[in-house]
Amino acid sequence: MRPRVGHIQFLNCLPLYYGLVTQNVLLDIELVKGTPTELNQFLIRGELDIGPLSSIEYCFHQDKFLLLPDLAVSSDGRVQSILIVSKRPARELDGQSVSLANTSATSQILLKIILAQKYGVQPTYVVSPPDLPRMLMESEAALLIGDVALRALYHPQDLLIYDLGEEWKGLTGYPMTYAVWVVRREFAIEKAHLASEVHHSFLKSMTYSQEHLEQIAHDAARWEIFSEDFLKDYFSNLQFNFDERYQKGLMLFYEKAKSLGYIGQIPQLEFFST
Ligand SMILES: C=C(O[C@@H]1C=C(C(=O)O)C=C[C@H]1O)C(=O)O
């Protein structure tokens, strides 16, 4: 059986996918697409062998997974696709309703940390499908991620926009890691060579895409509503890095999540060795 691999169905993972296509890797894997929360569930239920897992979910399911080294969905500052879209300044959200997109896991907690620690407010939260007009009918502000967030940024209306990558960097000085790449522990033991092959394909794909960002933005602009320049900017802000500084930023996120009671304990980062 081919390794079952998850793929985030947002533009954020297009650079990765692009590299897999150009290297003909897709024939060797079964690629399963979905939103981050769908992929989280597939991974947790053991229906995928490898894939991106929301960083916050790693806290609760560390026993099931090992981390793939040097791979993540992260940003060192502005991310553009994880946004609070608000009718009023963040400082005025205390006691107000905030709608959180149900496609997100990490960013829901990230938003709560930022509103509590940077803006000193405690809203009430509701989880909703990622539909901005509806979210703003029930709430004063909304958390959007992925392409829906990009669209809100691209066609700004009379609303305030906070970029959560930028907010995190302002609060802590560190980059933020939204998703880690994991392999199922059993798969890593029973099919170590396959896990290693997929990991290396991903790393090669990353390198390829970093060297061809302009071309990827050019191609994507042909079928997306976004301009080539907008996409180039987006793809260069998004990082797939998970080096020491990114790991430190993630540990800081876990510490803050724990101090606010969102997680019980801080996980150790345990890596698959290839
Ligand atoms: C950059 C993004 O990061 C994402 C946010 C995630 C989350 O909040 O759980 C998970 C995976 C990433 O897709 C994005 O969705 O645009």
The ligand as a Tripos MOL2 file, in Angstrom:
@<TRIPOS>MOLECULE
LIG
   16    16     1     0     0
SMALL
NO_CHARGES

@<TRIPOS>ATOM
      1 C1         -0.8150   29.5450    7.4590 C.2       1 LIG1
      2 C2         -1.8570   28.8070    7.7590 C.2       1 LIG1
      3 O1         -1.6560   27.9380    8.7930 O.3       1 LIG1
      4 C3         -2.5620   26.9560    9.1730 C.3       1 LIG1
      5 C4         -3.2230   26.9810   10.4130 C.2       1 LIG1
      6 C5         -3.5320   25.8420   11.1060 C.2       1 LIG1
      7 C6         -4.3450   25.8900   12.3590 C.2       1 LIG1
      8 O2         -4.7690   26.9790   12.7450 O.co2     1 LIG1
      9 O3         -4.5670   24.8400   12.9890 O.co2     1 LIG1
     10 C7         -3.0940   24.6080   10.6190 C.2       1 LIG1
     11 C8         -2.4100   24.5050    9.4620 C.2       1 LIG1
     12 C9         -2.0900   25.6510    8.6210 C.3       1 LIG1
     13 O4         -2.7620   25.5490    7.4080 O.3       1 LIG1
     14 C10        -3.1350   28.9420    7.0270 C.2       1 LIG1
     15 O5         -4.0760   28.1880    7.2560 O.co2     1 LIG1
     16 O6         -3.2120   29.8080    6.1630 O.co2     1 LIG1
@<TRIPOS>BOND
     1     1     2 2
     2     2     3 1
     3     2    14 1
     4     3     4 1
     5     4     5 1
     6     4    12 1
     7     5     6 2
     8     6     7 1
     9     6    10 1
    10     7     8 2
    11     7     9 1
    12    10    11 2
    13    11    12 1
    14    12    13 1
    15    14    15 2
    16    14    16 1
@<TRIPOS>SUBSTRUCTURE
     1 LIG1         1 GROUP 0 **** ****
